[in-house]
Amino acid sequence: MFHHFLAYAAFHASRWLPRAQRLRFQIILVIFVVVVLAPQLYVLTRQVQVFISMPRSSRYCQQPLLSNLIAFIILSFIATGFAVALTLMDPVPASFRVAFHLFGVVSFTQGLCTTLFTLQAADCAWTTTELYYLSLVLSWACILSAVFYMFRGCFWFVGKMWPNWVKEMCLWSNV
């Protein structure tokens, strides 16, 4: 859910700004994308260099962390596209929303795979150190974003079941 969360956060952050100032936000968004993608691409290039130069037995990792990282980078580029498109569209079409939420399902699946592969790859901390620790960081990012969506889903559910409950609670706080 990490990729879906990044695009979701960019969408809602851009809505706080007037339309005339969204170009500045998109420049900040590009800088943020570089910050998010740079470690992933760095570890990918390091792993490719290490895999080419070292003997096969010393670079062995039982889990497919490198393939998972490549899929994670691809989803990062797709999330960037969604983030830019969502900040440009003012009324977001329903078909685009459906595509974005389907991307959220794919992002959740990728986060689950990342977490499971990392949990099973404790031996890879010695053979492919950078790849293992990046996978660990990305796993925690996926877990934290899934927790965010769990809380958001709970609030959505409460809002649907008891529509005026939040308003009533706010009225009691002023007394």
PyMOL commands that set and color helices and strands:
alter all, ss='L'
color gray80, all
select helices_A, chain A and resi 2-15+19-53+56-59+65-88+94-119+124-127+129-161+165-173
alter helices_A, ss='H'
color red, helices_A
deselect
rebuild
show_as cartoon
